[in-house]
């Protein structure tokens, strides 16, 4: 089951991974794109969209949303 806290944790992990593997000239841009406020808002939006979605589609939706961070 994906709720807000799980989605936020997945987003934070993905953002940290992106920042860790980014080139030095890209790190500032990625840091601006993945602020705490941005990640919270994105997690809230994803959690709200999951409420009306069929259980079979939830996992694919969450994976795609996190991949397109």
Secondary structure, DSSP 8 states (H G I E B T S, - for coil): ---HHHHHHHHHHHHHHHHHHS-TTTHHHHHHHT-HHHHHHHHHHHHHHHHTS-HHHHHHHHHHHHHT-
